[in-house]
Amino acid sequence: MTLSILIPAKSFAQGKSRLSQVLGPRDRAALCRQLLGHVLAVARDAIPDAAVHVVSACPEVRGFATERGATVLAEREPGHVPALMVAMQALPADRPVLILSADLPMLAVADLHAMVQEPADVVIATDREGQGTNALLLKRPGLIPLRFGPGSCAAHVGEAERAGHRVSVIRRPGLADDVDLPEHLQIFSVGA
């Protein structure tokens, strides 16, 4: 399957602000680099023929991504959802697109294989609480409106069902376990 992968990424200096009580700015930036590097490597290994794109407003992030073989799409609209919607317009309309979080330290090749093998038009990999969306696979770009943010898993399911698309929600530790809060650093033994 030829696939487009979109990985949105904030600037390393601004990323992981909710960890500021336990990590200083330099450590947070290093953690963001480490996490993005890991996600890029797994995406490349899992689906070698995929077109991997990083969407970011930050020149440093774009340079980092380019060095690791990703194509860069400059963030043309501020905000997570608007930036992704605009980025999807640059992708081939007849290819599936996988939107993948940049902060998945446990992500493995098998996780991405599981996503692309799901027999659905919309595949949602939810977070550990079953509320958010850490990865979203669409049969084609723009298939449903993006609803990232609080409660995004249910919102994406609702959008898919309203449009009459087959939808599947998967739970895998490598896709569910992102790094947002100080206690997540202890779970994954990264950072501090």
Backbone as a chain_set.jsonl record, in Angstrom:
{"seq": "MTLSILIPAKSFAQGKSRLSQVLGPRDRAALCRQLLGHVLAVARDAIPDAAVHVVSACPEVRGFATERGATVLAEREPGHVPALMVAMQALPADRPVLILSADLPMLAVADLHAMVQEPADVVIATDREGQGTNALLLKRPGLIPLRFGPGSCAAHVGEAERAGHRVSVIRRPGLADDVDLPEHLQIFSVGA", "coords": {"N": [[0.845, -1.18, 0.0], [0.676, 2.106, -0.974], [1.346, 4.914, 0.869], [0.711, 7.993, 2.529], [2.295, 9.675, 5.133], [1.7, 11.839, 7.752], [3.233, 13.872, 10.078], [2.719, 15.966, 12.575], [4.561, 18.584, 14.135], [5.552, 20.521, 16.845], [7.676, 23.357, 17.627], [10.886, 22.501, 18.9], [11.71, 23.937, 21.113], [9.327, 24.868, 22.205], [7.791, 22.668, 22.668], [6.225, 20.14, 24.73], [5.441, 21.581, 27.029], [3.916, 21.072, 29.288], [5.542, 19.567, 30.822], [7.222, 21.195, 32.153], [7.495, 21.534, 34.903], [9.143, 19.494, 35.723], [11.182, 19.203, 33.887], [13.723, 21.168, 32.464], [14.014, 23.828, 29.949], [16.011, 23.08, 28.02], [16.207, 20.29, 28.376], [13.596, 19.523, 27.758], [13.482, 20.254, 25.046], [15.429, 18.513, 24.043], [14.179, 16.084, 24.582], [11.931, 16.277, 22.889], [13.226, 16.237, 20.387], [14.337, 13.658, 20.493], [12.007, 12.059, 20.646], [10.634, 12.715, 18.214], [12.594, 11.89, 16.381], [12.583, 9.131, 16.888], [9.921, 8.386, 16.15], [9.969, 9.067, 13.418], [11.944, 7.255, 12.498], [10.733, 4.752, 13.033], [8.439, 4.947, 11.427], [9.603, 5.017, 8.869], [10.876, 2.491, 8.842], [8.698, 0.764, 9.179], [6.978, 1.159, 6.994], [8.378, 1.223, 4.279], [7.961, 2.28, 1.66], [6.373, 4.457, 2.051], [5.439, 7.908, 1.857], [6.834, 10.118, 3.868], [5.996, 12.874, 5.773], [6.727, 15.83, 7.554], [5.003, 18.216, 9.365], [5.426, 21.458, 10.192], [5.929, 24.636, 11.755], [8.365, 25.415, 12.529], [11.681, 26.182, 11.734], [13.927, 24.781, 12.714], [12.9, 22.25, 13.429], [12.011, 21.444, 10.919], [14.446, 21.257, 9.554], [15.692, 19.212, 11.026], [13.935, 17.082, 10.462], [14.257, 16.851, 7.683], [16.935, 16.046, 7.531], [16.614, 13.468, 8.373], [15.367, 12.202, 6.34], [12.689, 12.837, 5.81], [10.037, 14.501, 4.074], [9.317, 17.932, 4.129], [6.607, 19.873, 5.136], [5.721, 23.06, 5.313], [4.108, 24.695, 7.988], [1.245, 26.198, 7.2], [-1.039, 27.278, 8.207], [-1.936, 28.455, 11.381], [-2.186, 26.424, 14.307], [-3.102, 23.103, 15.232], [-5.137, 21.416, 13.897], [-5.998, 23.096, 11.632], [-3.473, 23.342, 10.331], [-2.908, 20.676, 9.63], [-5.076, 20.104, 7.942], [-4.602, 21.816, 5.757], [-2.094, 20.802, 4.988], [-2.84, 18.234, 4.139], [-4.009, 18.786, 1.713], [-1.91, 18.924, -0.023], [-1.238, 16.354, -0.547], [-1.37, 13.235, -2.439], [-4.563, 12.587, -3.72], [-5.619, 10.072, -3.99], [-4.444, 8.297, -2.27], [-4.076, 6.556, 0.86], [-3.85, 8.251, 4.046], [-1.881, 8.638, 6.906], [-2.027, 10.097, 9.945], [0.161, 10.899, 12.398], [1.157, 11.046, 15.761], [3.904, 12.875, 17.161], [5.068, 12.099, 19.496], [5.556, 9.428, 20.593], [7.03, 7.253, 22.373], [7.139, 4.473, 22.647], [6.419, 3.432, 20.258], [6.245, 0.994, 17.719], [7.226, -0.955, 14.847], [5.343, -2.991, 14.407], [3.027, -1.837, 15.417], [2.3, 0.136, 13.539], [1.968, -1.494, 11.318], [-0.282, -2.928, 12.201], [-2.205, -0.917, 12.187], [-2.446, -0.216, 9.413], [-3.377, -2.565, 8.402], [-5.944, -2.864, 9.264], [-9.298, -3.457, 8.362], [-10.842, -0.998, 7.442], [-12.283, 2.22, 6.675], [-11.618, 4.392, 8.158], [-9.292, 4.502, 10.664], [-8.62, 4.604, 14.024], [-6.205, 5.202, 16.412], [-6.275, 5.166, 19.716], [-5.524, 7.073, 22.736], [-4.039, 6.277, 25.99], [-6.121, 6.631, 27.798], [-8.328, 6.251, 26.261], [-9.569, 8.388, 25.134], [-8.371, 10.383, 23.505], [-6.789, 10.902, 20.227], [-4.09, 9.38, 18.909], [-3.093, 8.467, 16.553], [-4.286, 8.518, 13.233], [-5.776, 6.998, 10.598], [-6.76, 7.495, 7.35], [-8.698, 6.546, 4.568], [-8.431, 8.138, 2.376], [-7.08, 11.474, 1.895], [-8.758, 14.031, 3.726], [-11.112, 12.65, 4.141], [-12.78, 12.614, 6.383], [-13.765, 15.328, 8.566], [-11.177, 16.681, 10.592], [-10.827, 16.239, 14.087], [-9.077, 16.713, 16.244], [-8.044, 17.086, 19.654], [-9.473, 17.524, 22.974], [-11.386, 14.643, 23.719], [-11.228, 13.575, 21.166], [-11.202, 10.997, 20.013], [-13.844, 9.889, 20.203], [-15.1, 11.928, 18.771], [-13.942, 11.657, 16.206], [-14.844, 9.066, 15.584], [-17.601, 9.584, 15.5], [-17.725, 11.392, 13.311], [-16.903, 9.7, 11.217], [-18.9, 7.713, 11.281], [-21.222, 9.241, 10.764], [-20.73, 9.92, 8.126], [-20.967, 7.517, 6.944], [-18.837, 5.734, 6.812], [-16.703, 2.871, 7.253], [-15.393, 2.23, 10.422], [-12.729, 1.824, 12.72], [-11.461, 1.349, 15.961], [-8.413, 1.155, 17.531], [-6.358, -0.203, 20.125], [-3.243, -0.064, 21.207], [-0.26, -0.429, 23.044], [2.084, 0.877, 22.023], [1.047, 2.846, 20.4], [-0.733, 4.107, 22.053], [0.563, 5.136, 24.285], [1.651, 8.084, 24.901], [3.702, 11.008, 25.574], [2.957, 13.313, 27.805], [2.548, 14.26, 30.402], [4.205, 14.668, 33.645], [4.15, 12.15, 35.025], [4.166, 10.361, 32.937], [6.748, 10.278, 32.063], [8.014, 8.676, 33.952], [6.804, 6.215, 33.514], [7.788, 5.512, 31.001], [10.49, 5.73, 31.27], [12.0, 7.792, 30.118], [13.606, 10.903, 29.427], [13.904, 12.444, 32.363]], "CA": [[0.0, 0.0, 0.0], [1.379, 3.381, -0.967], [0.743, 5.642, 1.971], [1.304, 9.254, 2.965], [2.314, 9.807, 6.594], [1.838, 13.227, 8.218], [3.621, 13.967, 11.489], [2.792, 17.37, 12.995], [5.548, 18.769, 15.2], [5.805, 21.874, 17.362], [9.099, 23.662, 17.774], [11.495, 21.776, 20.019], [11.774, 24.846, 22.263], [8.0, 25.081, 22.773], [7.12, 21.388, 22.899], [6.166, 19.494, 26.05], [5.395, 22.611, 28.075], [3.317, 20.526, 30.516], [6.598, 18.903, 31.594], [8.143, 22.223, 32.643], [7.741, 21.423, 36.347], [10.163, 18.473, 35.996], [12.271, 19.3, 32.912], [14.037, 22.511, 32.003], [13.82, 24.031, 28.509], [16.975, 22.31, 27.226], [15.835, 18.88, 28.459], [12.347, 19.337, 27.0], [13.825, 20.306, 23.626], [16.117, 17.25, 23.721], [13.159, 15.031, 24.588], [11.147, 16.422, 21.651], [14.076, 15.741, 19.291], [14.437, 12.206, 20.636], [10.719, 11.463, 20.314], [10.39, 12.859, 16.785], [13.54, 11.007, 15.69], [12.101, 7.751, 17.039], [8.709, 8.204, 15.335], [10.395, 9.068, 12.019], [12.646, 6.003, 12.206], [9.761, 3.648, 13.01], [7.601, 5.119, 10.23], [10.42, 4.602, 7.718], [11.099, 1.045, 8.908], [7.434, 0.031, 9.088], [6.374, 1.285, 5.669], [9.489, 1.836, 3.536], [7.564, 3.026, 0.466], [5.511, 5.583, 2.427], [5.947, 9.277, 1.771], [6.77, 10.645, 5.234], [6.015, 14.338, 5.787], [6.623, 16.495, 8.848], [4.33, 19.506, 9.248], [5.904, 22.282, 11.298], [6.25, 26.047, 11.515], [9.696, 25.657, 13.091], [12.782, 25.843, 10.835], [14.801, 23.768, 13.326], [12.214, 20.959, 13.286], [12.014, 21.098, 9.496], [15.81, 20.815, 9.236], [15.869, 17.908, 11.687], [13.154, 16.101, 9.71], [14.891, 16.687, 6.376], [18.147, 15.247, 7.754], [16.202, 12.093, 8.614], [14.718, 11.678, 5.143], [11.276, 13.209, 5.658], [9.687, 15.695, 3.319], [8.805, 18.933, 5.053], [5.51, 20.731, 4.718], [5.684, 24.197, 6.238], [2.788, 24.944, 8.569], [0.727, 27.396, 6.549], [-2.138, 27.769, 9.038], [-1.625, 28.192, 12.792], [-3.061, 25.477, 14.99], [-2.919, 21.696, 14.865], [-6.098, 20.949, 12.89], [-5.881, 23.829, 10.365], [-2.203, 23.017, 9.672], [-3.038, 19.345, 9.025], [-6.036, 20.171, 6.836], [-3.899, 22.419, 4.63], [-1.056, 19.856, 4.558], [-3.464, 17.126, 3.403], [-4.311, 19.224, 0.347], [-0.707, 18.723, -0.823], [-1.015, 14.918, -0.707], [-2.159, 12.589, -3.497], [-5.95, 12.393, -3.286], [-6.015, 8.663, -4.103], [-3.654, 7.487, -1.334], [-4.398, 6.7, 2.286], [-2.984, 9.13, 4.819], [-1.765, 8.316, 8.329], [-1.582, 11.219, 10.772], [0.848, 10.212, 13.493], [1.729, 11.919, 16.788], [5.367, 12.905, 17.192], [5.562, 11.828, 20.848], [5.199, 8.046, 20.931], [8.324, 6.616, 22.623], [7.044, 3.019, 22.59], [5.947, 3.067, 18.927], [6.992, -0.084, 17.077], [6.833, -1.294, 13.488], [4.117, -3.801, 14.462], [1.886, -0.945, 15.667], [1.889, 0.746, 12.278], [1.431, -2.588, 10.494], [-1.636, -3.221, 12.685], [-3.101, 0.148, 11.719], [-2.707, -0.26, 7.972], [-4.051, -3.826, 8.071], [-7.347, -2.821, 9.7], [-10.206, -3.331, 7.22], [-11.774, 0.109, 7.699], [-11.988, 3.462, 5.957], [-11.057, 5.278, 9.177], [-8.73, 3.731, 11.777], [-8.218, 5.519, 15.087], [-5.428, 4.653, 17.524], [-6.596, 6.049, 20.827], [-4.532, 7.207, 23.802], [-4.19, 5.317, 27.097], [-7.414, 6.831, 28.454], [-9.393, 5.979, 25.311], [-10.243, 9.658, 24.838], [-7.708, 11.135, 22.435], [-6.379, 10.231, 18.997], [-2.65, 9.494, 18.704], [-2.854, 8.195, 15.136], [-5.545, 8.483, 12.491], [-5.584, 6.544, 9.226], [-7.908, 7.781, 6.493], [-8.585, 5.893, 3.263], [-7.922, 9.201, 1.502], [-7.045, 12.757, 2.605], [-9.994, 14.788, 3.831], [-12.268, 11.753, 4.178], [-13.636, 13.162, 7.439], [-13.158, 16.494, 9.216], [-10.307, 16.351, 11.725], [-11.368, 16.709, 15.36], [-8.084, 16.552, 17.301], [-8.305, 17.863, 20.852], [-10.135, 16.708, 23.992], [-12.475, 13.805, 23.238], [-11.12, 13.422, 19.709], [-11.513, 9.636, 19.561], [-15.295, 9.82, 19.988], [-15.451, 12.876, 17.712], [-13.577, 11.047, 14.921], [-15.794, 7.966, 15.348], [-18.857, 10.207, 15.105], [-17.594, 11.92, 11.945], [-16.857, 8.56, 10.295], [-20.216, 7.07, 11.241], [-22.172, 10.146, 10.078], [-20.437, 9.893, 6.694], [-21.204, 6.158, 6.455], [-17.572, 5.021, 6.612], [-16.315, 1.831, 8.21], [-14.446, 2.809, 11.369], [-12.153, 0.892, 13.681], [-10.639, 1.955, 17.014], [-7.465, 0.165, 18.04], [-5.605, 0.137, 21.333], [-1.943, -0.732, 21.265], [0.593, 0.399, 23.9], [2.998, 1.718, 21.26], [0.295, 3.974, 19.856], [-1.51, 4.744, 23.12], [1.395, 5.728, 25.331], [2.367, 9.288, 24.522], [4.362, 11.685, 26.69], [2.378, 14.632, 28.004], [2.576, 14.665, 31.811], [5.383, 14.164, 34.349], [4.083, 10.718, 35.343], [4.448, 9.582, 31.729], [8.205, 10.105, 31.984], [8.37, 7.536, 34.802], [6.319, 5.0, 32.852], [8.616, 5.174, 29.84], [11.903, 5.88, 31.601], [12.666, 8.716, 29.214], [13.697, 12.258, 29.952], [14.568, 12.689, 33.647]], "C": [[0.888, 1.24, 0.0], [0.62, 4.308, -0.029], [1.457, 6.963, 2.163], [1.217, 9.287, 4.491], [2.558, 11.281, 6.927], [2.156, 13.214, 9.707], [3.692, 15.453, 11.839], [3.77, 17.514, 14.161], [5.685, 20.242, 15.558], [7.309, 22.122, 17.376], [9.642, 22.916, 18.99], [11.489, 22.647, 21.275], [10.419, 25.015, 22.942], [7.28, 23.778, 23.127], [7.187, 20.938, 24.352], [6.17, 20.493, 27.2], [4.779, 22.09, 29.371], [4.329, 19.751, 31.354], [7.541, 19.912, 32.248], [8.408, 22.152, 34.142], [8.817, 20.387, 36.679], [11.342, 18.512, 35.031], [12.472, 20.757, 32.51], [13.892, 22.617, 30.488], [14.749, 23.181, 27.633], [16.608, 20.824, 27.218], [14.536, 18.589, 27.698], [12.624, 19.339, 25.496], [14.522, 19.017, 23.199], [15.132, 16.089, 23.67], [12.324, 15.082, 23.304], [11.933, 15.917, 20.447], [14.129, 14.213, 19.308], [13.134, 11.525, 20.204], [10.433, 11.546, 18.819], [11.324, 11.953, 15.986], [13.092, 9.558, 15.741], [10.898, 7.485, 16.132], [9.071, 8.182, 13.852], [11.071, 7.751, 11.635], [11.679, 4.829, 12.108], [8.877, 3.745, 11.765], [8.346, 4.646, 8.983], [10.593, 3.089, 7.682], [9.816, 0.263, 8.669], [6.884, 0.017, 7.666], [7.395, 1.988, 4.766], [9.078, 2.645, 2.308], [6.629, 4.197, 0.776], [6.216, 6.904, 2.172], [5.741, 9.904, 3.148], [6.961, 12.154, 5.193], [5.931, 14.827, 7.229], [6.036, 17.878, 8.595], [4.751, 20.34, 10.451], [6.14, 23.715, 10.84], [7.695, 26.355, 11.878], [10.813, 25.246, 12.126], [13.706, 24.759, 11.403], [14.191, 22.373, 13.184], [12.254, 20.511, 11.83], [13.397, 20.614, 9.062], [16.097, 19.436, 9.799], [15.165, 16.811, 10.877], [13.785, 15.815, 8.353], [16.136, 15.824, 6.49], [17.823, 13.768, 7.932], [15.335, 11.535, 7.483], [13.253, 12.0, 4.961], [11.153, 14.417, 4.733], [9.059, 16.668, 4.304], [7.676, 19.707, 4.393], [5.429, 21.854, 5.746], [4.249, 24.392, 6.721], [2.272, 26.267, 8.026], [-0.444, 28.021, 7.303], [-1.778, 27.493, 10.487], [-2.651, 27.243, 13.399], [-2.959, 24.088, 14.387], [-3.842, 21.27, 13.719], [-5.998, 21.754, 11.593], [-4.588, 23.492, 9.604], [-2.291, 21.66, 8.974], [-3.998, 19.36, 7.836], [-5.376, 20.762, 5.588], [-2.837, 21.457, 4.099], [-1.659, 18.702, 3.74], [-3.794, 17.504, 1.972], [-3.121, 19.033, -0.589], [-0.436, 17.248, -1.117], [-1.824, 14.357, -1.879], [-3.548, 12.215, -2.985], [-6.369, 10.93, -3.299], [-5.234, 7.734, -3.173], [-4.177, 7.629, 0.086], [-3.404, 7.647, 2.961], [-3.049, 8.713, 6.286], [-1.226, 9.544, 9.039], [-1.084, 10.619, 12.079], [1.439, 11.212, 14.468], [3.245, 11.787, 16.811], [5.934, 12.49, 18.537], [5.159, 10.435, 21.343], [6.473, 7.227, 21.157], [8.306, 5.095, 22.522], [6.595, 2.516, 21.211], [6.861, 2.019, 18.312], [6.432, -0.321, 15.678], [5.506, -2.05, 13.488], [2.877, -2.942, 14.706], [1.38, -0.329, 14.366], [1.363, -0.308, 11.307], [-0.005, -2.903, 10.897], [-2.624, -2.162, 12.193], [-3.455, -0.026, 10.251], [-3.407, -1.546, 7.548], [-5.507, -3.864, 8.527], [-8.26, -2.634, 8.484], [-11.273, -2.259, 7.46], [-11.357, 1.303, 6.861], [-11.3, 4.472, 6.867], [-10.579, 4.397, 10.325], [-8.166, 4.732, 12.783], [-7.423, 4.737, 16.126], [-5.598, 5.629, 18.678], [-5.468, 6.087, 21.854], [-4.859, 6.248, 24.949], [-5.525, 5.448, 27.809], [-8.587, 6.507, 27.534], [-10.146, 7.225, 24.889], [-9.68, 10.362, 23.606], [-7.383, 10.268, 21.232], [-4.889, 10.451, 18.82], [-2.234, 9.159, 17.282], [-4.214, 8.046, 14.47], [-5.228, 8.11, 11.048], [-6.876, 6.767, 8.451], [-7.669, 7.142, 5.129], [-8.102, 6.88, 2.196], [-7.933, 10.516, 2.295], [-8.409, 13.444, 2.601], [-11.249, 13.944, 3.905], [-13.279, 12.183, 5.23], [-12.976, 14.434, 7.966], [-12.302, 16.039, 10.399], [-10.865, 16.986, 12.989], [-10.376, 16.488, 16.504], [-8.368, 17.517, 18.435], [-8.983, 16.968, 21.867], [-11.319, 15.929, 23.397], [-12.414, 13.493, 21.756], [-11.43, 12.014, 19.21], [-13.009, 9.523, 19.25], [-15.726, 10.754, 18.864], [-15.114, 12.312, 16.332], [-14.499, 9.878, 14.582], [-17.12, 8.539, 14.846], [-18.826, 10.733, 13.682], [-17.629, 10.78, 10.926], [-18.227, 7.912, 10.158], [-21.247, 7.934, 10.52], [-21.983, 10.098, 8.564], [-20.631, 8.493, 6.102], [-19.942, 5.36, 6.179], [-17.38, 3.924, 7.657], [-15.236, 2.415, 9.117], [-13.983, 1.739, 12.343], [-11.313, 1.679, 14.682], [-9.713, 0.869, 17.541], [-6.751, 0.717, 19.269], [-4.352, -0.72, 21.356], [-1.025, 0.149, 22.106], [1.516, 1.34, 23.121], [2.337, 2.935, 20.653], [-0.438, 4.748, 20.949], [-0.657, 5.556, 24.08], [2.228, 6.892, 24.813], [2.955, 9.947, 25.769], [3.806, 13.094, 26.803], [2.582, 15.156, 29.421], [3.791, 14.074, 32.518], [5.329, 12.67, 34.661], [4.347, 9.831, 34.123], [5.95, 9.363, 31.558], [8.649, 8.896, 32.804], [7.958, 6.223, 34.147], [7.278, 4.559, 31.771], [10.111, 5.236, 30.107], [12.638, 6.712, 30.567], [12.73, 10.074, 29.892], [14.542, 12.347, 31.197], [15.477, 11.631, 34.063]], "O": [[1.745, 1.401, 0.869], [-0.597, 4.459, -0.131], [2.672, 7.049, 1.982], [0.178, 8.962, 5.065], [3.511, 11.887, 6.438], [1.43, 12.613, 10.5], [4.637, 16.131, 11.436], [3.805, 16.674, 15.061], [5.903, 21.093, 14.695], [8.105, 21.208, 17.163], [8.937, 22.726, 19.981], [11.286, 22.142, 22.379], [10.367, 25.28, 24.143], [6.261, 23.802, 23.817], [8.093, 21.313, 25.097], [6.823, 20.276, 28.22], [5.084, 22.607, 30.445], [4.018, 19.325, 32.466], [8.55, 19.523, 32.836], [9.43, 22.652, 34.611], [9.352, 20.39, 37.788], [12.389, 17.926, 35.31], [11.512, 21.482, 32.25], [13.672, 21.61, 29.814], [14.317, 22.627, 26.622], [16.686, 20.17, 26.177], [14.397, 17.538, 27.073], [12.069, 18.524, 24.758], [14.246, 18.486, 22.123], [15.241, 15.213, 22.812], [12.045, 14.044, 22.703], [11.375, 15.245, 19.58], [13.986, 13.562, 18.273], [13.161, 10.53, 19.48], [10.03, 10.552, 18.214], [10.897, 11.318, 15.021], [13.205, 8.835, 14.751], [10.861, 6.476, 15.428], [8.538, 7.365, 13.102], [10.799, 7.198, 10.569], [11.792, 4.004, 11.202], [8.6, 2.733, 11.121], [7.776, 3.953, 8.14], [10.473, 2.471, 6.624], [9.84, -0.787, 8.026], [6.388, -1.004, 7.191], [7.293, 3.189, 4.519], [9.766, 3.599, 1.945], [6.146, 4.859, -0.142], [7.44, 6.999, 2.264], [4.611, 10.187, 3.545], [7.948, 12.655, 4.654], [5.155, 14.301, 8.027], [6.504, 18.618, 7.73], [4.47, 19.978, 11.593], [6.502, 23.968, 9.691], [8.197, 27.436, 11.569], [10.886, 24.08, 11.738], [14.208, 23.917, 10.659], [14.897, 21.42, 12.854], [12.502, 19.34, 11.541], [13.506, 19.664, 8.287], [16.681, 18.591, 9.122], [15.733, 15.745, 10.639], [13.841, 14.663, 7.923], [16.374, 14.963, 5.643], [18.667, 12.911, 7.67], [14.654, 10.523, 7.651], [12.625, 11.482, 4.037], [12.062, 15.241, 4.637], [8.343, 16.255, 5.217], [7.781, 20.137, 3.244], [5.105, 21.619, 6.91], [3.299, 24.266, 5.948], [2.799, 27.33, 8.353], [-0.797, 29.174, 7.056], [-1.348, 26.383, 10.799], [-3.83, 27.265, 13.044], [-2.754, 23.928, 13.183], [-3.364, 20.812, 12.681], [-5.916, 21.146, 10.525], [-4.603, 23.37, 8.379], [-1.804, 21.506, 7.854], [-3.749, 18.694, 6.831], [-5.575, 20.256, 4.484], [-2.694, 21.31, 2.886], [-1.058, 18.25, 2.766], [-3.853, 16.635, 1.102], [-3.291, 18.984, -1.807], [0.494, 16.926, -1.857], [-2.842, 14.932, -2.267], [-3.68, 11.593, -1.93], [-7.373, 10.575, -2.682], [-5.353, 6.513, -3.279], [-4.663, 8.692, 0.473], [-2.273, 7.816, 2.505], [-4.125, 8.47, 6.833], [-0.108, 9.985, 8.774], [-1.818, 9.919, 12.775], [2.149, 12.13, 14.058], [3.796, 10.726, 16.517], [7.151, 12.517, 18.723], [4.507, 10.293, 22.377], [6.951, 6.571, 20.231], [9.357, 4.483, 22.33], [6.412, 1.314, 21.019], [8.086, 2.131, 18.37], [5.305, 0.066, 15.373], [4.64, -1.779, 12.656], [1.789, -3.288, 14.246], [0.174, -0.279, 14.123], [0.42, -0.049, 10.558], [-0.856, -3.121, 10.034], [-3.753, -2.486, 11.826], [-4.63, 0.012, 9.884], [-3.969, -1.614, 6.455], [-6.228, -4.809, 8.204], [-8.02, -1.747, 7.664], [-12.449, -2.569, 7.655], [-10.22, 1.386, 6.397], [-10.506, 5.298, 6.414], [-11.36, 3.634, 10.895], [-7.348, 5.587, 12.443], [-7.901, 3.735, 16.659], [-5.129, 6.765, 18.625], [-4.573, 5.242, 21.842], [-5.835, 5.501, 24.884], [-6.017, 4.47, 28.371], [-9.732, 6.49, 27.987], [-11.247, 7.131, 24.345], [-10.428, 10.872, 22.772], [-7.659, 9.069, 21.213], [-4.454, 11.582, 18.603], [-1.142, 9.528, 16.851], [-5.161, 7.523, 15.057], [-4.497, 8.823, 10.361], [-7.942, 6.293, 8.842], [-6.558, 7.194, 4.601], [-7.445, 6.49, 1.231], [-8.697, 10.661, 3.249], [-9.12, 13.434, 1.596], [-12.351, 14.469, 3.748], [-14.487, 12.125, 5.002], [-11.764, 14.606, 7.83], [-12.674, 15.112, 11.119], [-11.322, 18.129, 12.97], [-10.777, 16.119, 17.608], [-8.865, 18.622, 18.219], [-9.066, 15.759, 21.652], [-12.141, 16.487, 22.67], [-13.437, 13.178, 21.148], [-11.884, 11.859, 18.076], [-13.388, 9.106, 18.155], [-16.618, 10.416, 18.086], [-15.895, 12.463, 15.392], [-14.892, 9.712, 13.427], [-17.692, 8.036, 13.879], [-19.78, 10.548, 12.926], [-18.299, 10.879, 9.898], [-18.664, 7.598, 9.051], [-22.057, 7.419, 9.75], [-22.947, 10.219, 7.807], [-20.476, 8.304, 4.895], [-19.968, 4.41, 5.396], [-17.837, 4.04, 8.794], [-14.277, 3.022, 8.639], [-14.752, 0.862, 12.738], [-10.549, 2.566, 14.301], [-10.164, -0.202, 17.948], [-6.569, 1.924, 19.425], [-4.409, -1.94, 21.506], [-1.004, 1.364, 21.907], [1.707, 2.486, 23.527], [2.995, 3.949, 20.416], [-0.73, 5.931, 20.774], [-1.117, 6.559, 24.627], [3.355, 6.714, 24.349], [2.727, 9.486, 26.887], [4.137, 13.967, 26.001], [2.767, 16.357, 29.62], [4.355, 13.085, 32.05], [6.35, 11.988, 34.573], [4.715, 8.666, 34.276], [6.37, 8.366, 30.971], [9.558, 8.172, 32.399], [8.685, 5.232, 34.221], [7.557, 3.368, 31.632], [10.912, 4.837, 29.261], [13.76, 6.386, 30.18], [11.979, 10.346, 30.829], [15.77, 12.329, 31.114], [16.091, 11.727, 35.126]]}, "num_chains": 1, "name": "protein.A"}
